[in-house]
Amino acid sequence: MRLSTKGRYAVMAMGDLASHSQGKPVALADIAERQEISLSYLEQLFGKLRKGGLVRSVRGPGGGYLLSRPAGEMRISDIILAVDEPIQTTRCTPGTPAGCHNNKGRCLTHDLWEELGNQIYLYLSSVTLEQVVQRKVLGTSGLFGDPAISAAAQ
């Protein structure tokens, strides 16, 4: 899967904003320091998040950024897509019939990876920013509650 630091950092920064805002704007410099992300990189990401309608900026002393809507109404997939981060698990261009082989054919496992991408998108669409901030995501799959899977993972 191709998920670069752009998508991860955007989610981290939005989580920080949601947890530190409390109705007041948060300075990007504060987010950058807490999350150990370059301020200039955050400025680029927040430009895209603002264009995507996920945050709004407040100018002047005490200014910064606020979420544009409650964290419980904001999906993780919204954040990732707002910063132009495709959720893609194949080498092929999404939505085109052409495959990843030189002859434009699709590889044997194409449908497997494409469906994985669909499942990742569905999962990220089911998780809200509020759930991440409140740490209500960990362990929701139940995979490691199964002793056989836990043993296999070790």
C-alpha positions in Angstrom: 0.0 0.0 0.0 1.2 3.5 -0.7 0.6 5.8 2.2 3.4 8.2 2.6 4.2 10.5 5.5 1.8 13.0 4.0 -1.3 11.1 5.0 0.2 9.9 8.3 1.4 13.4 9.3 -2.0 14.9 8.3 -3.8 12.5 10.6 -1.3 13.1 13.4 -1.6 16.9 13.1 -5.4 16.8 13.0 -5.5 14.5 16.1 -3.2 17.0 17.9 -5.5 19.9 16.8 -8.6 18.1 18.0 -7.1 17.3 21.3 -5.5 20.7 22.1 -8.0 23.1 20.5 -10.9 23.2 23.1 -12.6 25.9 21.1 -9.5 28.1 20.7 -7.2 28.2 17.7 -4.0 26.2 17.8 -0.7 27.5 16.3 0.9 25.2 13.8 4.3 25.8 15.5 2.8 24.1 18.6 1.6 21.2 16.6 4.9 20.9 14.9 6.8 20.8 18.2 4.5 18.3 19.8 4.3 16.0 16.8 7.9 16.5 15.7 6.9 17.5 12.2 8.6 20.3 10.2 6.6 23.5 10.4 7.0 24.2 6.7 5.7 20.8 5.9 2.7 21.3 8.2 2.0 24.6 6.5 1.7 22.8 3.2 -0.6 20.1 4.7 -2.8 22.6 6.4 -3.2 24.6 3.2 -4.7 21.4 1.6 -6.8 20.7 4.7 -8.2 24.2 4.6 -9.0 23.9 0.9 -10.6 20.5 1.7 -12.9 22.2 4.2 -11.5 20.3 7.2 -9.9 23.2 9.1 -10.3 27.0 9.2 -7.7 29.5 10.0 -7.8 32.4 12.5 -5.5 35.3 11.8 -3.8 37.7 14.3 -2.5 37.3 17.8 -3.7 34.1 19.3 -4.5 32.8 15.9 -4.0 29.4 14.4 -6.3 26.6 13.2 -9.6 25.1 14.3 -11.4 22.1 13.1 -14.2 23.1 10.7 -16.6 20.6 12.2 -16.6 18.3 15.3 -14.0 15.5 15.4 -16.8 13.0 15.7 -18.0 14.0 12.2 -14.6 13.9 10.6 -13.5 10.6 9.0 -9.9 9.6 8.7 -10.4 8.9 5.0 -11.5 12.6 4.6 -8.2 13.8 6.1 -6.0 11.5 3.9 -7.9 12.3 0.7 -7.8 16.1 1.5 -4.0 16.0 1.4 -4.1 14.2 -2.0 -2.9 10.9 -0.6 -4.4 8.1 -2.7 -5.4 4.9 -0.9 -3.9 2.6 -3.5 -2.6 -0.9 -3.2 -1.9 -1.7 -6.9 0.7 -0.3 -9.3 -2.1 0.4 -11.8 -3.8 3.8 -12.2 -7.0 3.6 -10.2 -10.2 3.5 -12.2 -8.6 2.5 -15.5 -8.9 -0.8 -17.2 -5.2 -0.9 -18.0 -3.1 -3.1 -15.8 0.4 -2.8 -14.4 2.1 -5.1 -16.9 4.0 -3.6 -19.9 1.3 -5.0 -22.2 -1.3 -3.2 -20.1 -2.6 -6.6 -18.8 -3.6 -7.1 -15.2 -1.5 -9.3 -13.0 -3.0 -12.5 -11.5 -3.3 -10.8 -8.0 -4.7 -7.5 -9.2 -8.2 -8.1 -7.9 -6.8 -9.2 -4.5 -4.8 -6.0 -4.1 -7.6 -3.8 -5.5 -10.1 -5.3 -3.0 -7.5 -4.7 -0.2 -7.5 -1.0 -1.1 -11.3 -1.0 -1.0 -11.3 -2.5 2.5 -8.6 -0.1 3.7 -10.8 2.8 2.4 -13.9 1.4 4.1 -12.1 1.0 7.4 -10.6 4.5 7.3 -14.1 5.8 6.4 -15.5 4.0 9.5 -13.1 5.6 11.9 -13.6 9.2 13.2 -11.0 11.6 14.3 -12.7 11.6 17.7 -12.2 7.8 18.0 -8.5 8.3 17.3 -8.1 11.1 19.8 -10.0 9.1 22.5 -7.8 6.0 21.7 -10.9 4.0 20.9 -9.4 2.3 17.8 -6.8 0.0 19.4 -7.9 -3.6 19.4 -11.2 -3.1 17.6 -10.5 -5.8 15.1 -10.3 -8.5 17.7 -7.5 -10.3 15.8 -5.2 -10.5 18.7 -8.0 -11.7 21.0 -7.8 -15.0 19.1 -5.0 -17.1 20.7 -4.1 -18.8 17.4 -3.6 -15.5 15.6 -1.7 -14.1 18.6 0.7 -17.1 18.6 1.2 -16.9 14.8 2.0 -13.1 15.1 4.8 -13.8 17.5 
